Structure formats: structure tokens, C-alpha cells
Amino acid sequence: MAGKSFRLILASVALAAVALLTTRAGSQSVSANPTGSAKPKMTEEAFKNIQVLKGIPADELIAAMQFITASLGVECDFCHQEGAFDKDDKKPKQTARKMMHMMFAINKDNFDGHREVTCYSCHRGAPRPVAIPIISDVEHKPVTAEAMEETPAIAASLPDANKIIEKYLRSVGGAEAIQKISSRVQKGNVNFGGHKFAMDVFTQAPDKRVSVMHLPNGDSVTAYDGHDGWLAAPGRPVREMSGADRDAAKLDADLHFPVDAKNVFSDLSVERKAKLGDHEVYVVSGLREGQPPVKLYFDEQSGLLLRLVRYAESPLGRNPTQIDYSDYRDSGGLKIPFQWTISRPGGRFTIQVEQMQQNVPIDAAKFTKPAEAAAPEQKPPPQ
């Protein structure tokens, strides 16, 4: 592999490591300030040359840029000049500002200000929207109005969400066995674009977790200590997690999630049945106050959780993250996934656990935040 290509792979892998636990379950303006003692900085206070996305918490800007990259299928340098993100040298950046104004106006004038139209509505992963319908190689059947709505008969046949959660709890080993677990150490590898790198995950009940990806040029770390989170990648300064990152890390760090699920979500409802590979699944929607819904896919037969989909709010739209769980094995009296795949619009990577230990001592220093954790970076990272 050429040196430049390998460097690009390493850069992408480092960013993937940052995302291992920060799968972004939502963002609130107060989340930029974990203590709640001061008003969070706005974008125009933290960044240079902000002309459109003013008056929003600074830590929501990166999520907005990520939504644009996913919607158009481009990288940061499509609009920005590397090393000088505040400059207006590139025409696409000026066009993007006009497009954001247009999108806001469409929603304001036609949908009472509700966000119904986004960048993705037109672009669908391409830099230029397609104006003419595409002739597909696959024959499509017309979608009827009836097919768009679930009939009362189907809805009535779905089980209660609480029953599904209870079956999930039993399928993984039961509340008593889960609550006996105080720590977990997992060793394995992460596969990103065909390249494998060693990885360790340390989890301490009730809500501490650190993942370490061992890259050729250094370790990439994602950590959450129950209150604060931080990210470190080779060649980059350590930085604090944004509110959305912390929220996702907190959910991932819950070692007793099957027991806590009913308390984590204020409302659980069964949306529908679906097919996931060879598995029939129930899709359960979990709500938390002020957050987008989390979709949970439970195997109808085994009761195990096979997929989780969650969304990060941004000023432009929701960024989705999908986590697929597989290779469930017995460990310490529990059924635990030894493999999970994290997918986003920009790509995916798979973590395979090779060794797992329960209730082993973990050095408290692993969950200690470095003394010089930097503020969020002043430019959006590439996707």
C-alpha cells in the first residue's frame, strides 16, 4: 500500500476509535456544560467566521458538519481549506451557506418551522441532487397508501414492550446474574476497511468505560468516567467530549443495561415486526426526555438484542448510528455479544472480542481524566 493511502487509513481508523463509544445519542444545549453552572459557549464565540449557524451551542457545530458530509457524501475539504477552516476561498462553502438559508426558509414557510426538509432530502449522498428519476435495474412495485400505514389488526397482535424487555433480560441470564457483574475486560481487534488493530475495552459498574485501540502510531482512546468523557487520538490533543458524545458514552457504559432499560427509557413501545437477516425481530422504540428515540431490535425467538439504532440531533438534521450485535457467547453466566458492528453513513467497522473476563480488578487510573484535556477542536473532523 502506498504511504499516502496508508496514512489515510490510519487517520480514518483513529476517527473510528473516537467513535467506538461516542455513538451520539442526542445533544442538548445544556450538555456543553456538565456542571450547569454557566451558559455554554455559542458557535460564534468559539469559532471564526460563523455566518449561518449562529446562536447554537458550540459543540453542536461538528454534528451539523457531520450531517452535511453524510448527506452529500463528501469530506471536509469539499467546502473547507485544510488548516484554515474559517476562510471563504472555496465556492462550495458559500453555496452551502445559501443552501442552509434555503432549507430553513422552506421549513419555516411550509412546515410551521418543523424540520421536514434537510440536506439529505435532495442530495441523498451525492454532491449534486438528482433532478430526473433514475431507471433502476430492479423492478419496483408501486407503494400504496395502505402499505404506508400499519393496520390496527397488526398493531394489536404485537406483544407489550415490557414483555419483550423482560424476555431480553431472561435471555441474557437474568437480573441476579447481571447485577453480580462489577467489571468487564474485553480484548480483541477492530476491523476497519480490511485492516485489523488490537483493541481493549475496560468497563466498571455502574457507568465507567474506556476503549483503547492500539494503532501503529500510538493509542486512540475513548473514555467516560461516569460524569465526564474525553477523546485522544495519535497526533491530536486530548479533548473533552461534547454533550452528545457523553450521552452516548453513558448509555454504552451501563454494564447492567438489560436490567436498567426500563428506567433508562421513560417510554417503550413496539413499533412493528421486521426481518433482520434470517431473524424475525420486534422493533421497540425507547424515548428519553429531550432526546431522539432509540430503536431496539429484539430477536423474536431468542429475545436477544440484535441491533440498536440511535440518532444525534444537529441544527441541520439527525445523524444516525447503527450497532449490530452478534456472536453471543456464555461468559460468567451471561450471554454477551462478542462481536458488534458500528455503522454510520460514512462507513462502518467491526469489533471482535477474543478474550473476556468478568469481575476482575481494573486500575482506577484508567478512568482518570488527563490533567490537560483540551476543549473541543476548533474545526470539524473529517468523516
Secondary structure, DSSP 8 states (H G I E B T S, - for coil): --HHHHHHHHHHHHHHHHTTT-------GGGG-TT-SS---BHHHHSSS--SS-SSBGGGHHHHHHHHHHHHT--GGGTSBTTBTT---SHHHHHHHHHHHHHHHHHHHHSTT-----HHHHHTTSSS---S----SS------TGGGS--HHHHHHS--HHHHHHHHHHHHT-HHHHHT--EEEEEEEEEETTEEEEEEEEEETTTEEEEEEEETTEEEEEEE-SS-EEEE-TTS--EE--HHHHHHHHHHT-TTHHHHHHHH-SEEEEEEEEEETTEEEEEEEEE-TTS--EEEEEETTT--EEEEEEEEE-SS-EEEEEEEEEEEEEETTEEEEEEEEEEETTEEEEEEEEEEEES----GGGGS--TT-B-S-SS----
